[in-house]
Amino acid sequence: MKKGNKYLKSALIEAAHSVRGSKTYLGALYRRTASRKGKKRAGISVAHAILRISYYLLTRKEMYVDLGEDYFDKQKEQSIVRYSVRRLENLGYNVTITEPNAS
């Protein structure tokens, strides 16, 4: 992290660690980053995201809209499906994929 207000930094990191179990975009970001880089780096990453979100909300005078816990899964939906099918086929299953009913 770059130099900045140490009190703001500690408050943002504390807030970031508090969202780790929540079912929000920030909680998903924390868990995703923590699994790859560790808890401390995840806290810094989420604190930075909180700061960016705050900046954009204040400058654009908008309300916060959460992207949702499944944001990252939606981004990579096709690759997740291909990976899952390939794993099942490697285990000896025959897989047929059908589109869900739009109701």
C-alpha positions as a Markdown table, in Angstrom:
| # | Residue | x | y | z |
|---|---|---|---|---|
| 1 | Met | 0.0 | 0.0 | 0.0 |
| 2 | Lys | 1.1 | 3.5 | -0.6 |
| 3 | Lys | 1.5 | 6.1 | 2.2 |
| 4 | Gly | -1.7 | 7.6 | 3.5 |
| 5 | Asn | -3.6 | 8.3 | 6.7 |
| 6 | Lys | -2.8 | 5.5 | 9.1 |
| 7 | Tyr | -6.1 | 5.8 | 10.9 |
| 8 | Leu | -8.1 | 5.6 | 7.8 |
| 9 | Lys | -6.1 | 2.6 | 6.7 |
| 10 | Ser | -6.6 | 0.7 | 10.0 |
| 11 | Ala | -10.4 | 1.5 | 10.0 |
| 12 | Leu | -10.8 | 0.3 | 6.4 |
| 13 | Ile | -8.8 | -2.9 | 7.0 |
| 14 | Glu | -10.9 | -3.6 | 10.1 |
| 15 | Ala | -14.1 | -3.1 | 8.1 |
| 16 | Ala | -12.7 | -5.3 | 5.4 |
| 17 | His | -12.1 | -8.2 | 7.8 |
| 18 | Ser | -15.6 | -7.8 | 9.2 |
| 19 | Val | -17.2 | -8.5 | 5.8 |
| 20 | Arg | -15.5 | -11.9 | 5.3 |
| 21 | Gly | -18.5 | -13.9 | 6.1 |
| 22 | Ser | -21.2 | -11.7 | 4.5 |
| 23 | Lys | -23.1 | -12.7 | 1.5 |
| 24 | Thr | -22.1 | -9.6 | -0.5 |
| 25 | Tyr | -19.7 | -8.7 | -3.3 |
| 26 | Leu | -17.1 | -7.6 | -0.8 |
| 27 | Gly | -17.5 | -10.8 | 1.2 |
| 28 | Ala | -17.0 | -12.8 | -2.0 |
| 29 | Leu | -14.0 | -10.7 | -2.9 |
| 30 | Tyr | -12.4 | -11.3 | 0.5 |
| 31 | Arg | -12.9 | -15.0 | 0.4 |
| 32 | Arg | -11.7 | -15.2 | -3.2 |
| 33 | Thr | -8.5 | -13.2 | -2.4 |
| 34 | Ala | -7.9 | -14.9 | 0.9 |
| 35 | Ser | -7.9 | -18.4 | -0.7 |
| 36 | Arg | -5.2 | -17.3 | -3.1 |
| 37 | Lys | -3.1 | -14.7 | -1.3 |
| 38 | Gly | -3.9 | -15.0 | 2.4 |
| 39 | Lys | -6.0 | -13.1 | 5.0 |
| 40 | Lys | -3.9 | -10.0 | 5.4 |
| 41 | Arg | -3.6 | -9.4 | 1.6 |
| 42 | Ala | -7.3 | -10.0 | 1.3 |
| 43 | Gly | -8.0 | -7.4 | 4.0 |
| 44 | Ile | -5.9 | -4.9 | 2.1 |
| 45 | Ser | -7.6 | -5.7 | -1.2 |
| 46 | Val | -11.1 | -5.3 | 0.2 |
| 47 | Ala | -10.2 | -2.2 | 2.1 |
| 48 | His | -9.0 | -0.7 | -1.2 |
| 49 | Ala | -12.3 | -1.8 | -2.9 |
| 50 | Ile | -14.2 | -0.1 | -0.1 |
| 51 | Leu | -12.2 | 3.1 | -0.6 |
| 52 | Arg | -12.8 | 3.1 | -4.3 |
| 53 | Ile | -16.5 | 2.4 | -3.9 |
| 54 | Ser | -16.8 | 5.3 | -1.3 |
| 55 | Tyr | -15.0 | 7.6 | -3.7 |
| 56 | Tyr | -17.3 | 6.9 | -6.6 |
| 57 | Leu | -20.4 | 7.1 | -4.5 |
| 58 | Leu | -19.4 | 10.5 | -3.2 |
| 59 | Thr | -18.2 | 12.0 | -6.5 |
| 60 | Arg | -21.2 | 10.7 | -8.5 |
| 61 | Lys | -23.8 | 11.2 | -5.8 |
| 62 | Glu | -25.2 | 7.7 | -6.3 |
| 63 | Met | -26.6 | 5.0 | -4.1 |
| 64 | Tyr | -24.6 | 1.8 | -3.5 |
| 65 | Val | -25.8 | -1.2 | -5.4 |
| 66 | Asp | -24.2 | -4.5 | -4.4 |
| 67 | Leu | -23.1 | -6.7 | -7.2 |
| 68 | Gly | -24.0 | -9.8 | -5.2 |
| 69 | Glu | -22.2 | -12.8 | -3.8 |
| 70 | Asp | -22.3 | -14.7 | -7.1 |
| 71 | Tyr | -20.8 | -11.9 | -9.2 |
| 72 | Phe | -17.5 | -13.7 | -9.9 |
| 73 | Asp | -19.4 | -17.0 | -10.8 |
| 74 | Lys | -21.6 | -15.1 | -13.3 |
| 75 | Gln | -18.5 | -13.7 | -14.9 |
| 76 | Lys | -17.0 | -17.1 | -15.4 |
| 77 | Glu | -20.1 | -19.2 | -15.9 |
| 78 | Gln | -19.2 | -20.8 | -19.2 |
| 79 | Ser | -15.7 | -21.8 | -18.0 |
| 80 | Ile | -17.2 | -23.3 | -14.8 |
| 81 | Val | -19.6 | -25.4 | -16.8 |
| 82 | Arg | -16.9 | -26.6 | -19.2 |
| 83 | Tyr | -14.6 | -27.5 | -16.3 |
| 84 | Ser | -17.4 | -29.4 | -14.4 |
| 85 | Val | -18.4 | -31.3 | -17.5 |
| 86 | Arg | -14.8 | -32.3 | -18.2 |
| 87 | Arg | -14.3 | -33.5 | -14.6 |
| 88 | Leu | -17.4 | -35.6 | -14.7 |
| 89 | Glu | -16.5 | -37.1 | -18.1 |
| 90 | Asn | -13.0 | -38.0 | -16.7 |
| 91 | Leu | -14.7 | -39.9 | -13.9 |
| 92 | Gly | -16.6 | -41.9 | -16.5 |
| 93 | Tyr | -20.0 | -40.2 | -16.6 |
| 94 | Asn | -21.9 | -39.2 | -19.7 |
| 95 | Val | -23.0 | -35.6 | -19.4 |
| 96 | Thr | -25.8 | -33.9 | -21.3 |
| 97 | Ile | -26.4 | -30.2 | -20.6 |
| 98 | Thr | -29.8 | -28.6 | -21.1 |
| 99 | Glu | -30.7 | -24.9 | -20.7 |
| 100 | Pro | -32.8 | -24.1 | -17.6 |
| 101 | Asn | -36.5 | -23.3 | -18.1 |
| 102 | Ala | -37.1 | -19.5 | -18.2 |
| 103 | Ser | -40.2 | -19.2 | -16.0 |
